């Protein structure tokens, strides 16, 4: 039997999900079993950073540089996530 693993991300927290095939999405994290979803989601089309993805995770979107394309909720199997990066919740309000 395969054991189901959960992430360290907390329910409802803002996270950046790097998914297979190069999709990078930000949203409020939810998980039910092996199915994950992001509500209030947006595809990050352009990071606009000089210090990588962690820069916007910790500091929020960079005005005039980060491009977010709002989208409907995004669902994915947890195995499709390359990485989940927890965001500074205050920076993403």
Phi and psi restraints in degrees (range 20) as a CNS / XPLOR table:
assign (resid 1 and name C) (resid 2 and name N)
       (resid 2 and name CA) (resid 2 and name C) 1.0 -85.1 20.0 2
assign (resid 2 and name N) (resid 2 and name CA)
       (resid 2 and name C) (resid 3 and name N) 1.0 128.9 20.0 2
assign (resid 2 and name C) (resid 3 and name N)
       (resid 3 and name CA) (resid 3 and name C) 1.0 -79.3 20.0 2
assign (resid 3 and name N) (resid 3 and name CA)
       (resid 3 and name C) (resid 4 and name N) 1.0 135.1 20.0 2
assign (resid 3 and name C) (resid 4 and name N)
       (resid 4 and name CA) (resid 4 and name C) 1.0 -84.1 20.0 2
assign (resid 4 and name N) (resid 4 and name CA)
       (resid 4 and name C) (resid 5 and name N) 1.0 127.3 20.0 2
assign (resid 4 and name C) (resid 5 and name N)
       (resid 5 and name CA) (resid 5 and name C) 1.0 -107.8 20.0 2
assign (resid 5 and name N) (resid 5 and name CA)
       (resid 5 and name C) (resid 6 and name N) 1.0 147.6 20.0 2
assign (resid 5 and name C) (resid 6 and name N)
       (resid 6 and name CA) (resid 6 and name C) 1.0 -110.3 20.0 2
assign (resid 6 and name N) (resid 6 and name CA)
       (resid 6 and name C) (resid 7 and name N) 1.0 165.9 20.0 2
assign (resid 6 and name C) (resid 7 and name N)
       (resid 7 and name CA) (resid 7 and name C) 1.0 -93.1 20.0 2
assign (resid 7 and name N) (resid 7 and name CA)
       (resid 7 and name C) (resid 8 and name N) 1.0 174.6 20.0 2
assign (resid 7 and name C) (resid 8 and name N)
       (resid 8 and name CA) (resid 8 and name C) 1.0 -85.9 20.0 2
assign (resid 8 and name N) (resid 8 and name CA)
       (resid 8 and name C) (resid 9 and name N) 1.0 -12.0 20.0 2
assign (resid 8 and name C) (resid 9 and name N)
       (resid 9 and name CA) (resid 9 and name C) 1.0 -62.9 20.0 2
assign (resid 9 and name N) (resid 9 and name CA)
       (resid 9 and name C) (resid 10 and name N) 1.0 140.0 20.0 2
assign (resid 9 and name C) (resid 10 and name N)
       (resid 10 and name CA) (resid 10 and name C) 1.0 -92.9 20.0 2
assign (resid 10 and name N) (resid 10 and name CA)
       (resid 10 and name C) (resid 11 and name N) 1.0 147.4 20.0 2
assign (resid 10 and name C) (resid 11 and name N)
       (resid 11 and name CA) (resid 11 and name C) 1.0 -52.5 20.0 2
assign (resid 11 and name N) (resid 11 and name CA)
       (resid 11 and name C) (resid 12 and name N) 1.0 125.7 20.0 2
assign (resid 11 and name C) (resid 12 and name N)
       (resid 12 and name CA) (resid 12 and name C) 1.0 86.5 20.0 2
assign (resid 12 and name N) (resid 12 and name CA)
       (resid 12 and name C) (resid 13 and name N) 1.0 -8.3 20.0 2
assign (resid 12 and name C) (resid 13 and name N)
       (resid 13 and name CA) (resid 13 and name C) 1.0 -74.2 20.0 2
assign (resid 13 and name N) (resid 13 and name CA)
       (resid 13 and name C) (resid 14 and name N) 1.0 151.3 20.0 2
assign (resid 13 and name C) (resid 14 and name N)
       (resid 14 and name CA) (resid 14 and name C) 1.0 -75.7 20.0 2
assign (resid 14 and name N) (resid 14 and name CA)
       (resid 14 and name C) (resid 15 and name N) 1.0 127.5 20.0 2
assign (resid 14 and name C) (resid 15 and name N)
       (resid 15 and name CA) (resid 15 and name C) 1.0 -135.6 20.0 2
assign (resid 15 and name N) (resid 15 and name CA)
       (resid 15 and name C) (resid 16 and name N) 1.0 156.2 20.0 2
assign (resid 15 and name C) (resid 16 and name N)
       (resid 16 and name CA) (resid 16 and name C) 1.0 -103.3 20.0 2
assign (resid 16 and name N) (resid 16 and name CA)
       (resid 16 and name C) (resid 17 and name N) 1.0 124.2 20.0 2
assign (resid 16 and name C) (resid 17 and name N)
       (resid 17 and name CA) (resid 17 and name C) 1.0 -107.9 20.0 2
assign (resid 17 and name N) (resid 17 and name CA)
       (resid 17 and name C) (resid 18 and name N) 1.0 122.5 20.0 2
assign (resid 17 and name C) (resid 18 and name N)
       (resid 18 and name CA) (resid 18 and name C) 1.0 -96.3 20.0 2
assign (resid 18 and name N) (resid 18 and name CA)
       (resid 18 and name C) (resid 19 and name N) 1.0 115.0 20.0 2
assign (resid 18 and name C) (resid 19 and name N)
       (resid 19 and name CA) (resid 19 and name C) 1.0 -106.7 20.0 2
assign (resid 19 and name N) (resid 19 and name CA)
       (resid 19 and name C) (resid 20 and name N) 1.0 166.8 20.0 2
assign (resid 19 and name C) (resid 20 and name N)
       (resid 20 and name CA) (resid 20 and name C) 1.0 -58.5 20.0 2
assign (resid 20 and name N) (resid 20 and name CA)
       (resid 20 and name C) (resid 21 and name N) 1.0 153.6 20.0 2
assign (resid 20 and name C) (resid 21 and name N)
       (resid 21 and name CA) (resid 21 and name C) 1.0 69.3 20.0 2
assign (resid 21 and name N) (resid 21 and name CA)
       (resid 21 and name C) (resid 22 and name N) 1.0 18.4 20.0 2
assign (resid 21 and name C) (resid 22 and name N)
       (resid 22 and name CA) (resid 22 and name C) 1.0 88.3 20.0 2
assign (resid 22 and name N) (resid 22 and name CA)
       (resid 22 and name C) (resid 23 and name N) 1.0 5.1 20.0 2
assign (resid 22 and name C) (resid 23 and name N)
       (resid 23 and name CA) (resid 23 and name C) 1.0 -74.3 20.0 2
assign (resid 23 and name N) (resid 23 and name CA)
       (resid 23 and name C) (resid 24 and name N) 1.0 133.6 20.0 2
assign (resid 23 and name C) (resid 24 and name N)
       (resid 24 and name CA) (resid 24 and name C) 1.0 -125.5 20.0 2
assign (resid 24 and name N) (resid 24 and name CA)
       (resid 24 and name C) (resid 25 and name N) 1.0 117.6 20.0 2
assign (resid 24 and name C) (resid 25 and name N)
       (resid 25 and name CA) (resid 25 and name C) 1.0 -130.7 20.0 2
assign (resid 25 and name N) (resid 25 and name CA)
       (resid 25 and name C) (resid 26 and name N) 1.0 143.2 20.0 2
assign (resid 25 and name C) (resid 26 and name N)
       (resid 26 and name CA) (resid 26 and name C) 1.0 -117.9 20.0 2
assign (resid 26 and name N) (resid 26 and name CA)
       (resid 26 and name C) (resid 27 and name N) 1.0 144.6 20.0 2
assign (resid 26 and name C) (resid 27 and name N)
       (resid 27 and name CA) (resid 27 and name C) 1.0 175.9 20.0 2
assign (resid 27 and name N) (resid 27 and name CA)
       (resid 27 and name C) (resid 28 and name N) 1.0 -178.5 20.0 2
assign (resid 27 and name C) (resid 28 and name N)
       (resid 28 and name CA) (resid 28 and name C) 1.0 -84.8 20.0 2
assign (resid 28 and name N) (resid 28 and name CA)
       (resid 28 and name C) (resid 29 and name N) 1.0 124.2 20.0 2
assign (resid 28 and name C) (resid 29 and name N)
       (resid 29 and name CA) (resid 29 and name C) 1.0 -80.9 20.0 2
assign (resid 29 and name N) (resid 29 and name CA)
       (resid 29 and name C) (resid 30 and name N) 1.0 136.6 20.0 2
assign (resid 29 and name C) (resid 30 and name N)
       (resid 30 and name CA) (resid 30 and name C) 1.0 -140.2 20.0 2
assign (resid 30 and name N) (resid 30 and name CA)
       (resid 30 and name C) (resid 31 and name N) 1.0 145.3 20.0 2
assign (resid 30 and name C) (resid 31 and name N)
       (resid 31 and name CA) (resid 31 and name C) 1.0 -142.4 20.0 2
assign (resid 31 and name N) (resid 31 and name CA)
       (resid 31 and name C) (resid 32 and name N) 1.0 135.3 20.0 2
assign (resid 31 and name C) (resid 32 and name N)
       (resid 32 and name CA) (resid 32 and name C) 1.0 -135.0 20.0 2
assign (resid 32 and name N) (resid 32 and name CA)
       (resid 32 and name C) (resid 33 and name N) 1.0 105.5 20.0 2
assign (resid 32 and name C) (resid 33 and name N)
       (resid 33 and name CA) (resid 33 and name C) 1.0 65.3 20.0 2
assign (resid 33 and name N) (resid 33 and name CA)
       (resid 33 and name C) (resid 34 and name N) 1.0 -129.0 20.0 2
assign (resid 33 and name C) (resid 34 and name N)
       (resid 34 and name CA) (resid 34 and name C) 1.0 -89.9 20.0 2
assign (resid 34 and name N) (resid 34 and name CA)
       (resid 34 and name C) (resid 35 and name N) 1.0 -3.4 20.0 2
assign (resid 34 and name C) (resid 35 and name N)
       (resid 35 and name CA) (resid 35 and name C) 1.0 -94.7 20.0 2
assign (resid 35 and name N) (resid 35 and name CA)
       (resid 35 and name C) (resid 36 and name N) 1.0 125.7 20.0 2
assign (resid 35 and name C) (resid 36 and name N)
       (resid 36 and name CA) (resid 36 and name C) 1.0 -112.0 20.0 2
assign (resid 36 and name N) (resid 36 and name CA)
       (resid 36 and name C) (resid 37 and name N) 1.0 154.5 20.0 2
assign (resid 36 and name C) (resid 37 and name N)
       (resid 37 and name CA) (resid 37 and name C) 1.0 -147.4 20.0 2
assign (resid 37 and name N) (resid 37 and name CA)
       (resid 37 and name C) (resid 38 and name N) 1.0 156.3 20.0 2
assign (resid 37 and name C) (resid 38 and name N)
       (resid 38 and name CA) (resid 38 and name C) 1.0 -122.3 20.0 2
assign (resid 38 and name N) (resid 38 and name CA)
       (resid 38 and name C) (resid 39 and name N) 1.0 117.8 20.0 2
assign (resid 38 and name C) (resid 39 and name N)
       (resid 39 and name CA) (resid 39 and name C) 1.0 -94.2 20.0 2
assign (resid 39 and name N) (resid 39 and name CA)
       (resid 39 and name C) (resid 40 and name N) 1.0 167.3 20.0 2
assign (resid 39 and name C) (resid 40 and name N)
       (resid 40 and name CA) (resid 40 and name C) 1.0 49.0 20.0 2
assign (resid 40 and name N) (resid 40 and name CA)
       (resid 40 and name C) (resid 41 and name N) 1.0 45.0 20.0 2
assign (resid 40 and name C) (resid 41 and name N)
       (resid 41 and name CA) (resid 41 and name C) 1.0 -86.1 20.0 2
assign (resid 41 and name N) (resid 41 and name CA)
       (resid 41 and name C) (resid 42 and name N) 1.0 155.6 20.0 2
assign (resid 41 and name C) (resid 42 and name N)
       (resid 42 and name CA) (resid 42 and name C) 1.0 -151.3 20.0 2
assign (resid 42 and name N) (resid 42 and name CA)
       (resid 42 and name C) (resid 43 and name N) 1.0 137.9 20.0 2
assign (resid 42 and name C) (resid 43 and name N)
       (resid 43 and name CA) (resid 43 and name C) 1.0 -78.0 20.0 2
assign (resid 43 and name N) (resid 43 and name CA)
       (resid 43 and name C) (resid 44 and name N) 1.0 132.9 20.0 2
assign (resid 43 and name C) (resid 44 and name N)
       (resid 44 and name CA) (resid 44 and name C) 1.0 -88.6 20.0 2
assign (resid 44 and name N) (resid 44 and name CA)
       (resid 44 and name C) (resid 45 and name N) 1.0 100.2 20.0 2
assign (resid 44 and name C) (resid 45 and name N)
       (resid 45 and name CA) (resid 45 and name C) 1.0 -78.5 20.0 2
assign (resid 45 and name N) (resid 45 and name CA)
       (resid 45 and name C) (resid 46 and name N) 1.0 -37.1 20.0 2
assign (resid 45 and name C) (resid 46 and name N)
       (resid 46 and name CA) (resid 46 and name C) 1.0 -140.0 20.0 2
assign (resid 46 and name N) (resid 46 and name CA)
       (resid 46 and name C) (resid 47 and name N) 1.0 123.7 20.0 2
assign (resid 46 and name C) (resid 47 and name N)
       (resid 47 and name CA) (resid 47 and name C) 1.0 -70.7 20.0 2
assign (resid 47 and name N) (resid 47 and name CA)
       (resid 47 and name C) (resid 48 and name N) 1.0 -44.7 20.0 2
assign (resid 47 and name C) (resid 48 and name N)
       (resid 48 and name CA) (resid 48 and name C) 1.0 70.6 20.0 2
assign (resid 48 and name N) (resid 48 and name CA)
       (resid 48 and name C) (resid 49 and name N) 1.0 29.2 20.0 2
assign (resid 48 and name C) (resid 49 and name N)
       (resid 49 and name CA) (resid 49 and name C) 1.0 -110.2 20.0 2
assign (resid 49 and name N) (resid 49 and name CA)
       (resid 49 and name C) (resid 50 and name N) 1.0 165.0 20.0 2
assign (resid 49 and name C) (resid 50 and name N)
       (resid 50 and name CA) (resid 50 and name C) 1.0 -111.5 20.0 2
assign (resid 50 and name N) (resid 50 and name CA)
       (resid 50 and name C) (resid 51 and name N) 1.0 -11.0 20.0 2
assign (resid 50 and name C) (resid 51 and name N)
       (resid 51 and name CA) (resid 51 and name C) 1.0 -121.9 20.0 2
assign (resid 51 and name N) (resid 51 and name CA)
       (resid 51 and name C) (resid 52 and name N) 1.0 21.1 20.0 2
assign (resid 51 and name C) (resid 52 and name N)
       (resid 52 and name CA) (resid 52 and name C) 1.0 85.5 20.0 2
assign (resid 52 and name N) (resid 52 and name CA)
       (resid 52 and name C) (resid 53 and name N) 1.0 -175.8 20.0 2
assign (resid 52 and name C) (resid 53 and name N)
       (resid 53 and name CA) (resid 53 and name C) 1.0 -62.2 20.0 2
assign (resid 53 and name N) (resid 53 and name CA)
       (resid 53 and name C) (resid 54 and name N) 1.0 -33.1 20.0 2
assign (resid 53 and name C) (resid 54 and name N)
       (resid 54 and name CA) (resid 54 and name C) 1.0 -60.2 20.0 2
assign (resid 54 and name N) (resid 54 and name CA)
       (resid 54 and name C) (resid 55 and name N) 1.0 -26.2 20.0 2
assign (resid 54 and name C) (resid 55 and name N)
       (resid 55 and name CA) (resid 55 and name C) 1.0 -62.7 20.0 2
assign (resid 55 and name N) (resid 55 and name CA)
       (resid 55 and name C) (resid 56 and name N) 1.0 -43.5 20.0 2
assign (resid 55 and name C) (resid 56 and name N)
       (resid 56 and name CA) (resid 56 and name C) 1.0 -82.0 20.0 2
assign (resid 56 and name N) (resid 56 and name CA)
       (resid 56 and name C) (resid 57 and name N) 1.0 -24.2 20.0 2
assign (resid 56 and name C) (resid 57 and name N)
       (resid 57 and name CA) (resid 57 and name C) 1.0 -63.0 20.0 2
assign (resid 57 and name N) (resid 57 and name CA)
       (resid 57 and name C) (resid 58 and name N) 1.0 -42.4 20.0 2
assign (resid 57 and name C) (resid 58 and name N)
       (resid 58 and name CA) (resid 58 and name C) 1.0 -88.5 20.0 2
assign (resid 58 and name N) (resid 58 and name CA)
       (resid 58 and name C) (resid 59 and name N) 1.0 -26.7 20.0 2
assign (resid 58 and name C) (resid 59 and name N)
       (resid 59 and name CA) (resid 59 and name C) 1.0 -112.9 20.0 2
assign (resid 59 and name N) (resid 59 and name CA)
       (resid 59 and name C) (resid 60 and name N) 1.0 -4.2 20.0 2
assign (resid 59 and name C) (resid 60 and name N)
       (resid 60 and name CA) (resid 60 and name C) 1.0 83.2 20.0 2
assign (resid 60 and name N) (resid 60 and name CA)
       (resid 60 and name C) (resid 61 and name N) 1.0 175.5 20.0 2
assign (resid 60 and name C) (resid 61 and name N)
       (resid 61 and name CA) (resid 61 and name C) 1.0 -59.8 20.0 2
assign (resid 61 and name N) (resid 61 and name CA)
       (resid 61 and name C) (resid 62 and name N) 1.0 143.7 20.0 2
assign (resid 61 and name C) (resid 62 and name N)
       (resid 62 and name CA) (resid 62 and name C) 1.0 -90.3 20.0 2
assign (resid 62 and name N) (resid 62 and name CA)
       (resid 62 and name C) (resid 63 and name N) 1.0 118.0 20.0 2
assign (resid 62 and name C) (resid 63 and name N)
       (resid 63 and name CA) (resid 63 and name C) 1.0 -54.8 20.0 2
assign (resid 63 and name N) (resid 63 and name CA)
       (resid 63 and name C) (resid 64 and name N) 1.0 126.9 20.0 2
assign (resid 63 and name C) (resid 64 and name N)
       (resid 64 and name CA) (resid 64 and name C) 1.0 79.3 20.0 2
assign (resid 64 and name N) (resid 64 and name CA)
       (resid 64 and name C) (resid 65 and name N) 1.0 -5.1 20.0 2
assign (resid 64 and name C) (resid 65 and name N)
       (resid 65 and name CA) (resid 65 and name C) 1.0 -122.8 20.0 2
assign (resid 65 and name N) (resid 65 and name CA)
       (resid 65 and name C) (resid 66 and name N) 1.0 -41.5 20.0 2
assign (resid 65 and name C) (resid 66 and name N)
       (resid 66 and name CA) (resid 66 and name C) 1.0 -81.4 20.0 2
assign (resid 66 and name N) (resid 66 and name CA)
       (resid 66 and name C) (resid 67 and name N) 1.0 131.7 20.0 2
assign (resid 66 and name C) (resid 67 and name N)
       (resid 67 and name CA) (resid 67 and name C) 1.0 -113.7 20.0 2
assign (resid 67 and name N) (resid 67 and name CA)
       (resid 67 and name C) (resid 68 and name N) 1.0 116.5 20.0 2
assign (resid 67 and name C) (resid 68 and name N)
       (resid 68 and name CA) (resid 68 and name C) 1.0 -111.3 20.0 2
assign (resid 68 and name N) (resid 68 and name CA)
       (resid 68 and name C) (resid 69 and name N) 1.0 128.3 20.0 2
assign (resid 68 and name C) (resid 69 and name N)
       (resid 69 and name CA) (resid 69 and name C) 1.0 -105.3 20.0 2
assign (resid 69 and name N) (resid 69 and name CA)
       (resid 69 and name C) (resid 70 and name N) 1.0 100.7 20.0 2
assign (resid 69 and name C) (resid 70 and name N)
       (resid 70 and name CA) (resid 70 and name C) 1.0 -55.6 20.0 2
assign (resid 70 and name N) (resid 70 and name CA)
       (resid 70 and name C) (resid 71 and name N) 1.0 144.7 20.0 2
assign (resid 70 and name C) (resid 71 and name N)
       (resid 71 and name CA) (resid 71 and name C) 1.0 -148.4 20.0 2
assign (resid 71 and name N) (resid 71 and name CA)
       (resid 71 and name C) (resid 72 and name N) 1.0 168.0 20.0 2
assign (resid 71 and name C) (resid 72 and name N)
       (resid 72 and name CA) (resid 72 and name C) 1.0 -63.6 20.0 2
assign (resid 72 and name N) (resid 72 and name CA)
       (resid 72 and name C) (resid 73 and name N) 1.0 170.3 20.0 2
assign (resid 72 and name C) (resid 73 and name N)
       (resid 73 and name CA) (resid 73 and name C) 1.0 -52.7 20.0 2
assign (resid 73 and name N) (resid 73 and name CA)
       (resid 73 and name C) (resid 74 and name N) 1.0 144.3 20.0 2
assign (resid 73 and name C) (resid 74 and name N)
       (resid 74 and name CA) (resid 74 and name C) 1.0 -110.9 20.0 2
assign (resid 74 and name N) (resid 74 and name CA)
       (resid 74 and name C) (resid 75 and name N) 1.0 129.2 20.0 2
assign (resid 74 and name C) (resid 75 and name N)
       (resid 75 and name CA) (resid 75 and name C) 1.0 -116.8 20.0 2
assign (resid 75 and name N) (resid 75 and name CA)
       (resid 75 and name C) (resid 76 and name N) 1.0 145.1 20.0 2
assign (resid 75 and name C) (resid 76 and name N)
       (resid 76 and name CA) (resid 76 and name C) 1.0 -157.4 20.0 2
assign (resid 76 and name N) (resid 76 and name CA)
       (resid 76 and name C) (resid 77 and name N) 1.0 152.2 20.0 2
assign (resid 76 and name C) (resid 77 and name N)
       (resid 77 and name CA) (resid 77 and name C) 1.0 -73.9 20.0 2
assign (resid 77 and name N) (resid 77 and name CA)
       (resid 77 and name C) (resid 78 and name N) 1.0 141.4 20.0 2
assign (resid 77 and name C) (resid 78 and name N)
       (resid 78 and name CA) (resid 78 and name C) 1.0 -58.0 20.0 2
assign (resid 78 and name N) (resid 78 and name CA)
       (resid 78 and name C) (resid 79 and name N) 1.0 -25.1 20.0 2
assign (resid 78 and name C) (resid 79 and name N)
       (resid 79 and name CA) (resid 79 and name C) 1.0 -73.1 20.0 2
assign (resid 79 and name N) (resid 79 and name CA)
       (resid 79 and name C) (resid 80 and name N) 1.0 -15.1 20.0 2
assign (resid 79 and name C) (resid 80 and name N)
       (resid 80 and name CA) (resid 80 and name C) 1.0 -83.2 20.0 2
assign (resid 80 and name N) (resid 80 and name CA)
       (resid 80 and name C) (resid 81 and name N) 1.0 -10.1 20.0 2
assign (resid 80 and name C) (resid 81 and name N)
       (resid 81 and name CA) (resid 81 and name C) 1.0 -84.2 20.0 2
assign (resid 81 and name N) (resid 81 and name CA)
       (resid 81 and name C) (resid 82 and name N) 1.0 122.9 20.0 2
assign (resid 81 and name C) (resid 82 and name N)
       (resid 82 and name CA) (resid 82 and name C) 1.0 -76.0 20.0 2
assign (resid 82 and name N) (resid 82 and name CA)
       (resid 82 and name C) (resid 83 and name N) 1.0 -40.2 20.0 2
assign (resid 82 and name C) (resid 83 and name N)
       (resid 83 and name CA) (resid 83 and name C) 1.0 -161.9 20.0 2
assign (resid 83 and name N) (resid 83 and name CA)
       (resid 83 and name C) (resid 84 and name N) 1.0 148.2 20.0 2
assign (resid 83 and name C) (resid 84 and name N)
       (resid 84 and name CA) (resid 84 and name C) 1.0 -115.9 20.0 2
assign (resid 84 and name N) (resid 84 and name CA)
       (resid 84 and name C) (resid 85 and name N) 1.0 125.4 20.0 2
assign (resid 84 and name C) (resid 85 and name N)
       (resid 85 and name CA) (resid 85 and name C) 1.0 -111.6 20.0 2
assign (resid 85 and name N) (resid 85 and name CA)
       (resid 85 and name C) (resid 86 and name N) 1.0 118.6 20.0 2
assign (resid 85 and name C) (resid 86 and name N)
       (resid 86 and name CA) (resid 86 and name C) 1.0 -71.4 20.0 2
assign (resid 86 and name N) (resid 86 and name CA)
       (resid 86 and name C) (resid 87 and name N) 1.0 137.2 20.0 2
assign (resid 86 and name C) (resid 87 and name N)
       (resid 87 and name CA) (resid 87 and name C) 1.0 -98.0 20.0 2
assign (resid 87 and name N) (resid 87 and name CA)
       (resid 87 and name C) (resid 88 and name N) 1.0 155.4 20.0 2
assign (resid 87 and name C) (resid 88 and name N)
       (resid 88 and name CA) (resid 88 and name C) 1.0 -68.5 20.0 2
assign (resid 88 and name N) (resid 88 and name CA)
       (resid 88 and name C) (resid 89 and name N) 1.0 114.0 20.0 2
assign (resid 88 and name C) (resid 89 and name N)
       (resid 89 and name CA) (resid 89 and name C) 1.0 -61.9 20.0 2
assign (resid 89 and name N) (resid 89 and name CA)
       (resid 89 and name C) (resid 90 and name N) 1.0 -34.6 20.0 2
assign (resid 89 and name C) (resid 90 and name N)
       (resid 90 and name CA) (resid 90 and name C) 1.0 -71.6 20.0 2
assign (resid 90 and name N) (resid 90 and name CA)
       (resid 90 and name C) (resid 91 and name N) 1.0 -32.6 20.0 2
assign (resid 90 and name C) (resid 91 and name N)
       (resid 91 and name CA) (resid 91 and name C) 1.0 -72.6 20.0 2
assign (resid 91 and name N) (resid 91 and name CA)
       (resid 91 and name C) (resid 92 and name N) 1.0 -20.6 20.0 2
assign (resid 91 and name C) (resid 92 and name N)
       (resid 92 and name CA) (resid 92 and name C) 1.0 -107.5 20.0 2
assign (resid 92 and name N) (resid 92 and name CA)
       (resid 92 and name C) (resid 93 and name N) 1.0 22.1 20.0 2
